[in-house]
Amino acid sequence: QVQLVESGGGLVQPGGYLTLSCAASGSIRSSSVMSWYRQAPGSQRELIASITSTGDAHYVDAVEGRFTVSRDNAQNTMYLQMTGLTPEDTAVYYCTLVDLIAAYWGQGTQVTVSS
């Protein structure tokens, strides 16, 4: 079993930045993919960034160039550095971990971009 806890969300002004963290604990396997999803009010949950255990990262177009996903395998933590935030980035952000056994989700952290 793997537990995921997100942190770092909050209220930020347009153009601002935030860094989210996702701390993993439990039976973490050496090979896994960790991802960030977000769900805006009235919208479906969407994948925005993923990173493999070897550091290969992928982004959706909406965040490419503004968000950076990284991973510290020694600390079992994934990060999402978000810059140039806009009101359209307002959402609950979730982290996931997928290994050969199962997929795990965190509880989410709210990010609100507003002046």
C-alpha positions as a Python dict, from the first residue, in 0.01 Angstrom:
ca = {
    (1, 'Q'): (0, 0, 0),
    (2, 'V'): (117, 352, -81),
    (3, 'Q'): (-1, 674, 81),
    (4, 'L'): (28, 1008, -96),
    (5, 'V'): (-2, 1348, 69),
    (6, 'E'): (-8, 1670, -130),
    (7, 'S'): (84, 2008, 12),
    (8, 'G'): (169, 2359, -100),
    (9, 'G'): (-163, 2475, -239),
    (10, 'G'): (-314, 2812, -161),
    (11, 'L'): (-428, 3145, -294),
    (12, 'V'): (-202, 3324, -540),
    (13, 'Q'): (-243, 3626, -764),
    (14, 'P'): (-241, 3596, -1143),
    (15, 'G'): (115, 3579, -1269),
    (16, 'G'): (233, 3433, -942),
    (17, 'Y'): (389, 3101, -860),
    (18, 'L'): (348, 2805, -628),
    (19, 'T'): (530, 2479, -570),
    (20, 'L'): (327, 2172, -482),
    (21, 'S'): (472, 1869, -310),
    (22, 'C'): (356, 1508, -304),
    (23, 'A'): (508, 1292, -33),
    (24, 'A'): (480, 918, -80),
    (25, 'S'): (509, 659, 194),
    (26, 'G'): (451, 288, 230),
    (27, 'S'): (549, 8, -7),
    (28, 'I'): (707, 216, -281),
    (29, 'R'): (852, 19, -567),
    (30, 'S'): (1164, 125, -751),
    (31, 'S'): (982, 156, -1084),
    (32, 'S'): (678, 381, -1093),
    (33, 'V'): (523, 675, -1268),
    (34, 'M'): (406, 972, -1066),
    (35, 'S'): (169, 1226, -1208),
    (36, 'W'): (-19, 1544, -1130),
    (37, 'Y'): (-386, 1577, -1217),
    (38, 'R'): (-615, 1869, -1156),
    (39, 'Q'): (-989, 1917, -1142),
    (40, 'A'): (-1143, 2257, -1189),
    (41, 'P'): (-1498, 2330, -1070),
    (42, 'G'): (-1749, 2177, -1308),
    (43, 'S'): (-1478, 2003, -1510),
    (44, 'Q'): (-1339, 1656, -1536),
    (45, 'R'): (-1015, 1562, -1372),
    (46, 'E'): (-728, 1601, -1619),
    (47, 'L'): (-372, 1480, -1634),
    (48, 'I'): (-125, 1768, -1656),
    (49, 'A'): (222, 1625, -1593),
    (50, 'S'): (395, 1293, -1537),
    (51, 'I'): (743, 1180, -1444),
    (52, 'T'): (898, 835, -1442),
    (53, 'S'): (1131, 704, -1175),
    (54, 'T'): (1420, 781, -1412),
    (55, 'G'): (1313, 1144, -1451),
    (56, 'D'): (1147, 1138, -1791),
    (57, 'A'): (881, 1412, -1774),
    (58, 'H'): (582, 1490, -1992),
    (59, 'Y'): (334, 1778, -1991),
    (60, 'V'): (7, 1870, -2151),
    (61, 'D'): (8, 2174, -2375),
    (62, 'A'): (-183, 2387, -2124),
    (63, 'V'): (107, 2382, -1876),
    (64, 'E'): (409, 2318, -2099),
    (65, 'G'): (669, 2586, -2039),
    (66, 'R'): (502, 2713, -1720),
    (67, 'F'): (502, 2408, -1494),
    (68, 'T'): (794, 2185, -1406),
    (69, 'V'): (757, 1841, -1252),
    (70, 'S'): (1045, 1688, -1061),
    (71, 'R'): (1103, 1394, -837),
    (72, 'D'): (1335, 1312, -549),
    (73, 'N'): (1344, 934, -530),
    (74, 'A'): (1553, 937, -213),
    (75, 'Q'): (1284, 1141, -37),
    (76, 'N'): (994, 971, -218),
    (77, 'T'): (863, 1313, -308),
    (78, 'M'): (737, 1468, -630),
    (79, 'Y'): (714, 1840, -691),
    (80, 'L'): (526, 2066, -928),
    (81, 'Q'): (670, 2412, -976),
    (82, 'M'): (402, 2635, -1122),
    (83, 'T'): (477, 2977, -1268),
    (84, 'G'): (277, 3228, -1468),
    (85, 'L'): (-40, 3116, -1297),
    (86, 'T'): (-373, 3226, -1442),
    (87, 'P'): (-729, 3197, -1308),
    (88, 'E'): (-770, 2901, -1544),
    (89, 'D'): (-521, 2711, -1329),
    (90, 'T'): (-761, 2723, -1034),
    (91, 'A'): (-835, 2364, -940),
    (92, 'V'): (-781, 2089, -689),
    (93, 'Y'): (-446, 1932, -770),
    (94, 'Y'): (-395, 1560, -710),
    (95, 'C'): (-87, 1345, -727),
    (96, 'T'): (-86, 982, -828),
    (97, 'L'): (160, 697, -824),
    (98, 'V'): (126, 401, -1056),
    (99, 'D'): (343, 93, -1019),
    (100, 'L'): (314, -265, -1141),
    (101, 'I'): (57, -344, -874),
    (102, 'A'): (-187, -55, -845),
    (103, 'A'): (-260, 314, -884),
    (104, 'Y'): (-272, 538, -578),
    (105, 'W'): (-418, 885, -531),
    (106, 'G'): (-366, 1162, -284),
    (107, 'Q'): (-647, 1366, -132),
    (108, 'G'): (-568, 1679, -331),
    (109, 'T'): (-464, 2035, -256),
    (110, 'Q'): (-656, 2344, -361),
    (111, 'V'): (-491, 2604, -581),
    (112, 'T'): (-680, 2928, -633),
    (113, 'V'): (-553, 3196, -868),
    (114, 'S'): (-733, 3522, -810),
    (115, 'S'): (-668, 3889, -755),
}
